[in-house]
Amino acid sequence: MRASRPKRIQSDASDFRALEDYAKLYQAKGRTGSAALLIWFLETVYRLGEVEAQDAVCDRKHDEGIDAIVVNDQRRELILFQSKRREKIPATLGDVDLKNFVGSLLSFETREAVEHLGSVDKA
């Protein structure tokens, strides 16, 4: 008989506080708490250098759900990150942010689409 799977993953309050303490080390003037946590993740988990992690983050209003972009020239790929940070627990995440992020991926689907993004930025 298969064990039933939990319907919800809950964070322990002490784990949440510890993660907040790590993210505080990455806070800076003008940087959101979400961006600070994302930089911590990019350095600690994804193993980017300090400057590379900071440069990758593009977490701003109207960012289409894309919070960081990492370019791997050797593998010829773009890695897109979305992060969501809740201030209080328990908190739930809906699917609207994820749907917007998936929709944004169309802008990166082909070489031509990515090149168009570069030309729009220069206009």
HELIX and SHEET records of a PDB file:
HELIX    1   1 ALA A   13  LYS A   24  1                                  12    
HELIX    2   2 GLY A   33  THR A   44  1                                  12    
HELIX    3   3 GLU A   50  ALA A   56  1                                   7    
HELIX    4   4 VAL A   96  SER A  104  1                                   9    
HELIX    5   5 LEU A  105  PHE A  108  5                                   4    
HELIX    6   6 ARG A  111  LYS A  122  1                                  12    
SHEET    1   A 2 ALA A  68  ASN A  72  0                                        
SHEET    2   A 2 GLU A  77  PHE A  81 -1                                        
END                                                                             
